[in-house]
Amino acid sequence: MARIAHTRHRYKRPPREKETAKLAAVLAAALLAGSAAAREIPYSSSMDGNRLLELCKANSRDCWNYVNGAADTLTLFTWSALLMGLRLPFVACIPQVPTRQIVEITTRYLQEHPEMRHDNGANLVAFALTEAFPCQTAAQ
């Protein structure tokens, strides 16, 4: 009978909360830094503000899903930035509100800023939510 050799596997310990927060913040900063730099370069997205407004006016599930995803991403970036003390262009402290409210805020922003509708949809959601839910910091 063949004998199976047992080897010890060394597993890396899971990162601690602070390490995880730092990693998330670094990733968020890198993504936003790339996003900020990309504002100089024309960016092609299938979801610009015009298309997003059409979907939201039609109460489309695609609008709800897109806006909810952008809001979740913005929340990740915000908390990462706050933990690391970074200043990012998009920072919003979104309270527990229904998705309907987030969609209404975004739709109103798109209607009030037609000059920006050519921009990427996710950026416009971020602008809308940053304006609607600014973070109150100790320095303010």
KAPE-V78195 format. One record per residue. SS is DSSP state (2 for helix, 1 for strand, 0 for the rest). BURIAL is 1 if it has 16 or more other ideal C-beta (glycine too) atoms within 10 Angstrom, else 0. D_LAST is the distance of its C-alpha to the last C-alpha in whole Angstrom. Layout:
BEGIN
{{SS;BURIAL;D_LAST} {SS;BURIAL;D_LAST}}
END
This chain:
BEGIN
{{0;0;74} {0;0;71} {0;0;69} {0;0;65} {0;0;63} {0;0;60} {0;0;57} {0;0;54} {0;0;51} {0;0;48} {0;0;45} {0;0;41} {0;0;39} {0;0;36} {0;0;33} {0;0;31} {2;0;27} {2;0;25} {2;0;28} {2;0;28} {2;1;24} {2;0;24} {2;0;27} {2;1;25} {2;1;22} {2;0;25} {2;0;26} {2;1;23} {2;1;22} {2;0;26} {2;0;26} {2;1;23} {2;0;24} {2;0;28} {2;1;26} {2;0;25} {2;0;28} {2;0;30} {0;0;28} {0;0;31} {0;0;34} {0;0;35} {0;0;34} {0;0;37} {0;0;36} {0;0;38} {0;1;35} {1;1;33} {2;1;31} {2;0;35} {2;1;36} {2;1;33} {2;1;33} {2;0;37} {2;1;37} {2;1;34} {2;0;36} {0;0;39} {0;0;37} {0;0;38} {2;0;38} {2;0;37} {2;1;34} {2;1;33} {2;0;33} {2;1;32} {2;1;28} {2;0;28} {2;0;29} {2;1;26} {2;1;24} {2;0;25} {2;1;24} {2;1;21} {2;0;20} {2;0;22} {2;1;20} {2;1;17} {2;1;17} {2;1;19} {2;1;16} {2;1;14} {2;1;17} {2;0;18} {0;0;14} {0;1;16} {0;0;14} {0;1;16} {0;0;17} {0;1;17} {0;1;14} {0;1;15} {0;0;14} {0;1;17} {0;0;19} {0;0;22} {0;0;24} {0;0;27} {2;0;28} {2;0;29} {2;0;26} {2;1;25} {2;1;28} {2;1;28} {2;1;24} {2;1;26} {2;1;29} {2;0;27} {2;1;25} {2;1;28} {2;0;30} {2;0;27} {0;0;27} {2;0;31} {2;0;30} {2;0;29} {0;1;31} {0;0;33} {0;1;30} {1;1;30} {2;1;30} {2;1;27} {2;1;25} {2;1;25} {2;1;24} {2;1;21} {2;1;20} {2;1;21} {2;1;19} {2;1;16} {2;0;16} {2;1;17} {0;1;14} {0;0;11} {0;0;9} {0;0;6} {0;0;5} {0;0;5} {0;0;4} {0;0;0}}
END
